[in-house]
Amino acid sequence: MILPETRFSFSSKKRRKQGFKRFAFLLILILAAGSVYLSVKNRNTLKKIINKPTRNDVVMEMWDNQKYSDLIEYCDNILVKEPSNFDALMFRGFSSFYEGASKVSLEERLPLIDDAVLFLRKAVLFDEKKMRPQIDYVLGKAYYHKGRYYCDLSVKYLEKSLSQNHIGKDTYDYLGLAYAELGNKEKSAEYFEIAAENNPSDILFLILAQVYIDLGKSDKAEEYLLRSNNKTSDPQIEEKNLFLLGQIYQDRNEMLKAEDCYQRIIQKNPRSADAYYKLGLLYETAGDKIKARAEWRNALRADPEHYGTRLKLF
């Protein structure tokens, strides 16, 4: 989904860093750490629906205070005696998801996400119907966190939740991400557009721009990159925006605009070897090999291992 830079632009160290940033952006946030943002964004909505006088007071106290690990243990004790207890199954699934989504380590996160799916699928068997839209909503999010090979199920359950008139604050974000993983960029853009309309953010505008770049719609990508830049106070997001804008302008042969983008990056981050490298490519295209080599030498001073620059100079 994120447009890759020129293949040889980064040193191996910087490629690893770029890969991490791509992961963080996609988990929204993506919005990054993103998995926490996506997972807890709509907890208050669930709380309002779940918080009924008929619910166990002990369970609700733990739920309201986000004591998910305590709630997992409490529900397990109930399920030993009452394996078909709907509330215990549902809260076991919900708390497993939110506890898992808060984990940074994949090894810690996945077992809890798997538990969330297991217990929510069991809860459906004893469903009182009123909670089915919320269960489908969390199931859809859980399947997304299980990885790209489960994104079809993520879409299935999130769409079911929408069809039952349950719209979480992050429903459209998840659908945008899931459709992107499935390769359906048009649907991805459609849902990200709705998400951006409801909850605009610099990261969401950046993601939309990246989707439109993949779709070959550079005008729309430019629009969202400019909107992201106008909204952001994060220097990393601004730098990413400028790199993508520079590439768009370069592809259109608008070299002065591209040059301005890379120069703006260097003004704020004089250690950006990638910006120097890109400037060198611009000057090379313009036929000014002296200025090109000067910028590539700047790139090597910023990062002596910059692979693309080393290829150009040596």
C-alpha positions as CSV (number, residue, x, y, z in Angstrom):
1,M,0.0,0.0,0.0
2,I,2.8,2.4,0.8
3,L,4.7,3.5,-2.3
4,P,8.3,2.1,-2.1
5,E,11.1,4.4,-2.6
6,T,13.7,3.8,-5.4
7,R,14.9,0.3,-4.8
8,F,18.5,1.3,-3.9
9,S,17.7,4.5,-2.0
10,F,18.3,3.2,1.5
11,S,21.1,1.5,3.3
12,S,20.2,-1.8,4.8
13,K,19.9,-0.2,8.2
14,K,17.6,2.5,6.9
15,R,15.5,-0.1,4.9
16,R,14.8,-1.9,8.2
17,K,13.8,1.3,9.8
18,Q,11.6,2.1,6.8
19,G,10.0,-1.3,7.1
20,F,9.1,-0.7,10.7
21,K,7.6,2.7,9.8
22,R,5.5,1.1,7.1
23,F,4.1,-1.4,9.7
24,A,3.4,1.3,12.2
25,F,1.6,3.4,9.6
26,L,-0.6,0.5,8.5
27,L,-1.6,-0.3,12.0
28,I,-3.1,3.2,12.3
29,L,-2.0,4.8,14.1
30,I,-1.8,4.1,11.9
31,L,-2.3,5.6,13.2
32,A,1.6,3.6,15.8
33,A,1.7,2.5,17.7
34,G,-1.1,1.8,15.6
35,S,-2.4,-1.4,17.0
36,V,-3.2,0.4,20.3
37,Y,-4.9,3.3,18.5
38,L,-7.1,1.0,16.4
39,S,-8.0,-1.3,19.3
40,V,-8.9,1.1,22.1
41,K,-10.3,3.8,19.9
42,N,-13.9,2.6,20.2
43,R,-13.8,1.0,23.7
44,N,-16.1,3.7,25.1
45,T,-18.8,2.9,22.6
46,L,-18.7,-0.7,23.6
47,K,-18.8,0.3,27.2
48,K,-22.0,2.3,26.8
49,I,-23.7,-0.6,25.1
50,I,-22.5,-3.3,27.5
51,N,-23.0,-1.3,30.7
52,K,-26.4,-2.5,31.7
53,P,-27.8,-3.0,35.3
54,T,-28.2,-6.7,34.6
55,R,-24.4,-7.2,34.1
56,N,-22.3,-8.5,36.9
57,D,-21.0,-5.6,38.9
58,V,-17.6,-7.2,39.4
59,V,-17.2,-7.7,35.6
60,M,-18.3,-4.1,34.9
61,E,-15.9,-2.7,37.4
62,M,-13.0,-4.5,35.7
63,W,-14.3,-3.6,32.2
64,D,-14.7,0.1,33.0
65,N,-11.2,0.3,34.5
66,Q,-9.7,-1.6,31.6
67,K,-8.4,-4.4,33.9
68,Y,-8.4,-6.8,31.0
69,S,-6.0,-9.4,32.4
70,D,-8.1,-9.5,35.7
71,L,-11.2,-9.9,33.7
72,I,-9.7,-12.8,31.7
73,E,-8.9,-14.6,34.9
74,Y,-12.4,-13.9,36.3
75,C,-14.2,-15.1,33.2
76,D,-12.1,-18.3,33.1
77,N,-13.2,-19.1,36.6
78,I,-16.8,-18.7,35.7
79,L,-16.5,-20.8,32.5
80,V,-15.0,-23.7,34.4
81,K,-18.4,-24.1,36.1
82,E,-20.6,-22.6,33.4
83,P,-19.0,-23.2,30.0
84,S,-22.0,-21.8,28.2
85,N,-22.3,-18.5,30.2
86,F,-22.8,-15.9,27.5
87,D,-21.5,-12.9,29.4
88,A,-18.4,-14.8,30.5
89,L,-17.7,-15.9,26.9
90,M,-18.3,-12.4,25.5
91,F,-16.2,-10.5,28.0
92,R,-13.5,-13.2,27.8
93,G,-13.4,-12.5,24.1
94,F,-13.6,-8.7,24.3
95,S,-10.9,-8.5,27.1
96,S,-8.6,-10.9,25.3
97,F,-8.8,-8.7,22.2
98,Y,-8.1,-5.4,23.9
99,E,-5.4,-6.9,26.1
100,G,-3.8,-8.5,23.1
101,A,-4.0,-5.4,20.9
102,S,-2.1,-3.4,23.6
103,K,0.9,-5.7,23.3
104,V,3.9,-4.6,21.2
105,S,5.4,-8.1,20.9
106,L,3.8,-10.4,18.3
107,E,4.5,-13.4,20.6
108,E,2.5,-11.8,23.3
109,R,-0.2,-10.4,21.1
110,L,-1.2,-13.3,18.8
111,P,-2.2,-15.9,21.5
112,L,-4.6,-13.3,23.0
113,I,-6.0,-12.4,19.6
114,D,-6.6,-16.1,19.0
115,D,-8.4,-16.4,22.3
116,A,-10.5,-13.4,21.4
117,V,-11.7,-15.2,18.2
118,L,-12.2,-18.5,20.0
119,F,-14.4,-17.1,22.8
120,L,-16.4,-14.7,20.7
121,R,-17.2,-17.5,18.2
122,K,-18.4,-19.6,21.2
123,A,-20.4,-16.6,22.5
124,V,-22.2,-16.4,19.2
125,L,-23.6,-19.9,19.9
126,F,-25.4,-18.6,23.0
127,D,-26.0,-15.1,21.6
128,E,-28.8,-13.0,23.1
129,K,-28.9,-11.3,19.7
130,K,-28.7,-7.7,21.1
131,M,-24.9,-8.0,21.3
132,R,-24.3,-9.7,17.9
133,P,-23.3,-6.4,16.1
134,Q,-20.7,-5.7,18.8
135,I,-19.4,-9.2,18.7
136,D,-19.1,-9.1,14.9
137,Y,-17.3,-5.7,15.2
138,V,-14.7,-7.0,17.6
139,L,-14.3,-10.3,15.6
140,G,-13.6,-8.3,12.5
141,K,-10.9,-6.3,14.2
142,A,-9.4,-9.5,15.8
143,Y,-9.2,-11.2,12.4
144,Y,-7.4,-8.2,11.0
145,H,-4.8,-8.5,13.7
146,K,-4.3,-12.2,12.9
147,G,-2.6,-11.2,9.6
148,R,-3.3,-10.7,5.9
149,Y,-4.6,-14.3,5.4
150,Y,-7.5,-13.5,7.6
151,C,-8.4,-10.2,6.1
152,D,-11.3,-11.7,4.2
153,L,-12.8,-12.7,7.5
154,S,-12.1,-9.3,8.9
155,V,-14.1,-7.7,6.1
156,K,-16.9,-10.3,6.5
157,Y,-17.5,-9.6,10.1
158,L,-17.0,-5.8,9.9
159,E,-19.4,-5.6,7.0
160,K,-21.9,-7.7,9.0
161,S,-21.6,-5.3,11.9
162,L,-22.2,-2.4,9.6
163,S,-25.3,-4.1,8.2
164,Q,-26.6,-4.3,11.7
165,N,-26.2,-0.6,12.2
166,H,-23.2,-0.7,14.5
167,I,-20.5,1.7,13.4
168,G,-17.4,1.9,15.6
169,K,-15.1,4.9,15.4
170,D,-12.5,2.7,13.8
171,T,-14.7,0.5,11.7
172,Y,-13.9,2.3,8.4
173,D,-10.2,2.4,9.3
174,Y,-10.1,-1.3,9.7
175,L,-12.1,-1.9,6.5
176,G,-9.7,0.4,4.6
177,L,-6.7,-1.6,5.9
178,A,-8.3,-5.0,5.3
179,Y,-9.3,-4.2,1.7
180,A,-5.8,-2.8,1.1
181,E,-4.3,-6.1,2.3
182,L,-6.7,-8.0,0.0
183,G,-5.5,-5.9,-2.9
184,N,-8.8,-4.1,-3.4
185,K,-7.4,-0.6,-3.4
186,E,-10.7,1.0,-4.7
187,K,-12.7,-0.3,-1.7
188,S,-9.8,0.6,0.5
189,A,-9.8,4.2,-0.7
190,E,-13.6,4.3,-0.4
191,Y,-13.5,3.3,3.3
192,F,-10.5,5.5,4.1
193,E,-12.4,8.4,2.6
194,I,-15.3,7.9,5.0
195,A,-12.8,7.5,7.9
196,A,-11.1,10.7,7.0
197,E,-14.4,12.5,6.7
198,N,-15.5,11.3,10.2
199,N,-12.1,11.6,12.0
200,P,-9.6,13.6,9.9
201,S,-5.9,13.1,10.9
202,D,-2.5,13.7,9.3
203,I,-1.8,10.0,9.3
204,L,-5.1,9.1,7.7
205,F,-4.5,11.7,4.9
206,L,-1.0,10.2,4.4
207,I,-2.5,6.7,4.1
208,L,-5.1,7.9,1.6
209,A,-2.4,9.5,-0.5
210,Q,-0.4,6.2,-0.5
211,V,-3.5,4.3,-1.6
212,Y,-4.1,6.8,-4.4
213,I,-0.5,6.5,-5.5
214,D,-1.0,2.8,-5.9
215,L,-4.1,3.5,-7.9
216,G,-2.2,5.8,-10.2
217,K,-4.3,8.9,-9.1
218,S,-1.5,11.3,-8.5
219,D,-3.8,14.4,-8.3
220,K,-5.8,12.8,-5.4
221,A,-2.5,11.7,-3.8
222,E,-1.1,15.2,-4.0
223,E,-4.3,16.7,-2.5
224,Y,-4.1,14.4,0.6
225,L,-0.4,14.8,1.0
226,L,-0.8,18.6,1.1
227,R,-3.7,18.2,3.6
228,S,-1.6,16.0,5.7
229,N,1.2,18.5,5.7
230,N,-1.1,21.3,6.7
231,K,-2.5,19.4,9.6
232,T,0.6,17.6,11.0
233,S,3.1,18.8,13.7
234,D,5.0,15.5,13.4
235,P,8.4,16.0,11.6
236,Q,8.5,12.3,10.5
237,I,5.1,12.5,8.8
238,E,6.0,15.8,7.2
239,E,9.2,14.3,5.8
240,K,7.3,11.3,4.4
241,N,4.8,13.6,2.8
242,L,7.5,15.6,1.2
243,F,9.3,12.5,-0.1
244,L,6.1,11.3,-1.8
245,L,5.3,14.8,-3.1
246,G,8.8,15.0,-4.5
247,Q,8.4,11.7,-6.3
248,I,5.0,12.8,-7.7
249,Y,6.4,16.0,-9.1
250,Q,9.5,14.2,-10.4
251,D,7.2,11.8,-12.3
252,R,5.4,14.7,-13.8
253,N,8.6,16.3,-14.8
254,E,7.9,19.3,-12.4
255,M,11.5,19.4,-11.3
256,L,11.4,22.8,-9.5
257,K,8.6,21.6,-7.3
258,A,10.4,18.3,-6.6
259,E,13.6,20.1,-5.8
260,D,11.8,22.3,-3.4
261,C,10.4,19.3,-1.6
262,Y,13.8,17.7,-1.1
263,Q,15.4,21.0,-0.1
264,R,12.7,21.5,2.6
265,I,13.5,18.0,4.0
266,I,17.2,18.9,4.2
267,Q,16.4,22.2,5.9
268,K,14.7,20.4,8.7
269,N,16.8,17.2,8.6
270,P,20.4,17.9,7.3
271,R,21.2,14.2,8.0
272,S,18.7,12.9,5.4
273,A,20.9,11.0,3.0
274,D,17.8,10.0,1.0
275,A,17.0,13.7,0.3
276,Y,20.5,14.4,-0.9
277,Y,20.3,11.3,-3.1
278,K,17.0,12.3,-4.6
279,L,18.4,15.8,-5.3
280,G,21.3,14.2,-7.1
281,L,19.0,12.2,-9.3
282,L,17.1,15.4,-10.2
283,Y,20.3,17.1,-11.2
284,E,21.5,14.1,-13.1
285,T,18.2,14.0,-15.1
286,A,18.7,17.7,-15.8
287,G,22.1,17.0,-17.2
288,D,24.1,18.7,-14.4
289,K,26.4,15.9,-13.3
290,I,28.6,18.2,-11.2
291,K,25.7,19.3,-8.9
292,A,24.5,15.7,-8.9
293,R,27.8,14.3,-7.6
294,A,28.0,17.1,-5.1
295,E,24.6,16.1,-3.6
296,W,25.7,12.4,-3.6
297,R,28.8,13.3,-1.7
298,N,26.5,15.1,0.8
299,A,24.5,11.9,1.0
300,L,27.6,9.8,1.8
301,R,28.6,12.3,4.5
302,A,25.2,11.8,6.1
303,D,25.3,8.0,5.6
304,P,28.5,6.4,4.4
305,E,26.6,3.1,3.8
306,H,23.9,4.6,1.6
307,Y,23.7,2.0,-1.1
308,G,22.1,3.9,-4.0
309,T,24.7,6.7,-3.5
310,R,27.6,4.3,-3.4
311,L,26.4,2.8,-6.7
312,K,26.3,6.3,-8.3
313,L,29.7,7.4,-7.1
314,F,31.6,4.2,-7.3
